[in-house]
Amino acid sequence: MQAWQVHENGEPSEVMRLQDVERPAPRDGQVLLKVRAANINFPDALMCRGQYQVTPPLPFTPGVEICGETEDGRRVIANPALPHGGFAEYAVADAAALLPAPDALDDAEASALHIGYQTGWFGLHRRAHLEAGETLLVHAAAGGVGSAAVQLGKAAGATVIGVVGGADKAAVARELGCDVVVDRRSEDVVAAVKEATGGRGADVVYDPVGGQAYAQSTKVVAFEGRIVVVGFASGTIPSPGLNHALVKNYSILGLHWGLYNTKNPKLVQHCHEQLTALAARGAIKPLVSERVTLDDAAAAVQRVADGVTTGRVVVVPAQQDGAAA
């Protein structure tokens, strides 16, 4: 089969190589999956660079989120078991962690429902306890992680303010349903958010960016507001001023979704049931901006790494039943 492999750490476009390799052999408790679609996540780029908290042994195949097909024909969502990731024709995954792909979504959309939407659901509901009528501020609202939070916020009955970088991304954020869109490249984020909220600020801030975005969050979070720290796409990890949190009465909440897989896996299943129900009634639908072939995966991962994409970029391998390994 064909698979992208990383033999040394560096930028995705430089270190990912498309090669002919043997199909991965499932270990005890694992299953072999034919990859129907593989969603690109920012952690894929971080793993290529050797900067992610999970460091698979070299060589490895990146791709942490797929819609796959089991040998008995079931369509499932899975996180492949590294080093046999999803940017390949076949991958392996833990059988106990497979989730049924929602009928309401096609393969590419289903592949993008897992990590980003589960992170959003846990961050907004489990950690921040977002309530209907509250104001939610989402940084990088047109990106893969942010777009999921926007849709989940609207589904929860919140007023959503989306912060984006550039006119094209602002248009995407509006299409996603943001009530207010702030272009950080042409507007003062803090002033715009305060104006939109009558000076009150946002009850919940969803931050997958870090750096300057986090600094802005502390200035616009409302009394008894909650800042959900999801990631650091900016590359800068902020150092919170706890005296500031004390003075303004706001909470700083960390969210590492992967921990729920080991600490409380039943919650992951419950979350998936909630997401499936939301997808069935059209309240959420992953924004797939690009569908690329397996040949174009490395370039696509680089675009995600560079922050120039909107929504989700999904690799859809061209494969035939019975393809040779």
Residue pairs with C-beta under 8 A, 6 or more apart in sequence:
1 20
1 21
1 22
1 23
1 88
1 89
1 90
1 323
1 324
1 325
2 18
2 19
2 20
2 21
2 88
2 89
2 294
2 317
3 18
3 19
3 21
3 61
3 84
3 87
3 88
3 89
3 90
4 16
4 17
4 18
4 19
4 61
4 62
4 63
4 87
4 88
4 294
4 297
4 298
5 16
5 17
5 19
5 21
5 59
5 60
5 61
6 15
6 16
6 17
6 47
6 48
6 58
6 59
6 60
6 61
6 62
7 15
7 17
7 58
7 59
8 15
8 58
9 15
9 48
9 49
9 50
9 58
10 48
10 49
11 48
11 49
11 302
11 305
12 44
12 45
12 48
12 49
12 62
12 298
12 301
12 302
12 305
13 298
13 299
13 301
13 302
15 48
16 48
16 62
16 87
16 297
16 298
16 301
18 294
18 295
18 297
18 298
21 88
22 325
23 32
23 90
23 325
24 32
24 84
24 90
24 91
24 92
25 32
25 92
26 32
26 92
27 81
27 92
29 94
29 95
29 96
30 81
30 92
30 93
30 94
30 95
31 70
31 71
31 92
31 93
31 95
31 98
32 71
32 90
32 91
32 92
33 66
33 68
33 69
33 70
33 76
33 78
33 80
33 90
33 91
33 92
33 93
34 68
34 69
34 89
34 90
34 319
35 63
35 66
35 67
35 68
35 86
35 88
35 89
35 90
35 91
35 317
35 319
36 66
36 67
36 68
36 69
36 75
36 107
36 111
36 316
36 317
37 66
37 67
37 107
37 108
37 110
37 111
37 291
37 314
37 315
37 316
37 317
38 63
38 65
38 66
38 67
38 85
38 86
38 87
38 88
38 111
38 297
38 314
38 315
38 316
38 317
39 65
39 66
39 86
39 108
39 111
39 112
39 114
39 115
39 144
39 312
39 313
39 314
39 315
40 63
40 144
40 297
40 300
40 301
40 304
40 312
40 313
40 314
40 315
41 64
41 65
41 115
41 116
41 144
41 304
42 144
42 145
42 231
42 233
42 304
42 305
43 52
43 54
43 64
44 62
44 63
44 64
44 85
44 87
44 301
44 304
45 301
45 302
45 304
45 305
46 52
47 54
47 55
47 56
47 60
47 62
47 64
48 62
48 301
48 305
54 82
56 82
56 83
56 85
57 83
59 83
60 82
60 83
60 84
60 85
61 82
61 83
61 84
61 85
61 86
61 87
61 88
61 91
62 85
62 86
62 87
62 301
63 80
63 85
63 86
63 87
63 88
63 91
63 315
64 79
64 80
64 82
64 85
64 86
64 115
65 77
65 78
65 79
65 86
65 111
65 112
65 114
65 115
66 77
66 78
66 79
66 80
66 86
66 91
66 93
66 111
67 75
67 76
67 77
67 101
67 107
67 108
67 110
67 111
68 75
68 76
68 77
68 78
68 86
68 91
68 93
69 75
69 76
70 76
70 98
74 98
74 100
75 100
75 101
75 107
75 110
76 98
76 99
76 100
76 101
77 98
77 99
77 100
77 101
77 110
77 111
77 113
77 114
77 272
78 91
78 93
78 94
78 97
78 98
78 99
78 114
79 93
79 97
79 114
79 115
80 86
80 91
80 92
80 93
81 91
81 92
81 93
81 94
84 91
84 92
85 91
86 111
86 315
87 294
87 297
87 301
87 315
88 294
88 317
89 294
89 317
89 319
89 323
90 325
96 265
97 261
97 265
97 268
99 114
99 269
99 272
100 276
101 107
101 110
101 113
102 110
102 113
102 275
102 276
102 279
102 280
103 280
104 276
104 279
104 280
104 282
104 285
105 113
105 279
105 285
105 286
107 316
108 286
108 288
108 291
108 312
108 314
108 316
109 285
109 286
109 288
110 286
111 314
112 144
112 286
112 288
112 312
112 314
113 275
113 279
113 286
114 272
115 257
116 144
116 145
116 147
116 148
116 286
116 312
117 148
117 152
117 275
117 284
117 286
118 257
118 260
118 268
118 271
118 272
118 275
119 145
119 148
119 230
119 255
119 257
120 145
120 148
120 149
120 151
120 152
120 206
121 152
121 271
121 274
121 275
122 255
122 257
122 260
122 267
122 271
123 149
123 206
123 228
123 230
123 253
123 255
123 257
124 130
124 136
124 149
124 152
124 153
124 156
124 204
124 206
124 228
125 152
125 156
126 267
127 226
127 228
127 253
127 254
127 255
128 204
128 206
128 226
128 228
128 253
129 226
130 136
130 153
130 156
130 158
130 203
130 204
131 156
131 157
131 158
131 203
132 156
132 157
132 158
133 157
133 158
133 159
134 158
134 159
134 203
134 204
135 158
135 159
135 160
135 161
135 197
135 200
135 201
135 202
135 203
135 204
135 222
136 149
136 153
136 158
136 159
136 160
136 161
136 202
136 203
136 204
136 205
136 206
137 160
137 161
137 163
137 193
137 202
137 204
137 205
137 206
137 217
137 220
138 146
138 149
138 150
138 153
138 160
138 161
138 162
138 163
138 178
138 206
139 146
139 163
139 205
139 206
139 207
139 208
139 209
139 213
139 217
140 146
140 163
140 164
140 165
140 208
140 209
140 213
140 233
141 147
141 149
141 150
141 160
141 162
141 163
141 164
141 169
141 173
141 176
141 178
141 181
142 162
142 164
142 169
142 170
142 172
142 173
142 176
142 310
142 311
143 169
143 208
143 233
143 307
143 309
143 310
143 311
144 287
144 304
144 309
144 311
144 312
144 313
145 208
145 230
145 231
145 233
146 162
146 206
146 208
147 172
147 176
147 286
147 287
147 310
147 311
147 312
148 284
148 286
149 206
150 160
150 162
150 173
150 176
150 177
150 178
151 176
151 177
151 283
151 284
151 285
152 278
152 284
153 160
153 206
154 160
154 177
154 283
155 278
155 283
155 284
158 203
158 204
159 179
159 180
160 177
160 178
160 179
160 180
161 178
161 179
161 180
161 181
161 182
161 193
161 196
161 197
161 202
162 173
162 176
162 178
162 180
162 181
162 182
163 181
163 182
163 184
163 189
163 213
163 216
164 170
164 172
164 173
164 181
164 182
164 183
164 184
165 183
165 184
165 185
165 307
166 183
166 185
167 183
168 310
169 183
169 310
170 181
170 183
172 287
172 289
172 310
172 311
173 181
174 181
176 287
180 192
180 196
182 189
182 192
182 193
182 196
189 216
189 220
190 216
190 219
190 220
193 201
193 202
193 216
193 220
194 201
194 220
197 220
197 222
200 222
200 223
201 220
201 221
201 222
201 223
201 225
202 220
202 221
202 222
202 225
203 222
203 224
203 225
203 226
204 225
204 226
204 227
204 228
205 217
205 220
205 221
205 225
205 226
205 227
205 228
206 228
206 230
207 213
207 214
207 217
207 227
207 228
207 229
207 230
208 230
208 231
208 232
208 233
209 231
209 232
209 233
209 234
210 229
210 231
210 232
210 233
210 234
210 235
210 236
210 237
210 238
211 232
211 234
211 235
211 236
211 237
211 238
212 234
212 236
213 234
214 227
214 229
214 238
214 240
215 238
217 227
218 227
218 240
218 241
218 244
218 245
218 248
218 250
221 227
221 248
221 250
222 250
223 248
223 249
223 250
224 249
224 250
224 251
225 250
225 251
226 250
226 251
226 253
227 250
227 251
227 252
227 253
228 253
228 255
229 252
229 253
229 254
229 255
230 255
233 307
240 252
245 251
245 252
260 267
260 268
261 268
275 284
278 284
279 285
286 311
286 312
287 310
287 311
287 312
288 311
288 312
288 313
288 314
289 309
289 310
289 311
289 312
289 313
290 300
290 309
290 313
290 314
291 314
291 316
292 299
292 300
292 313
292 314
292 315
292 316
293 315
293 316
293 317
293 318
294 315
294 316
294 317
294 318
296 315
297 315
300 313
300 315
303 309
303 313
304 313
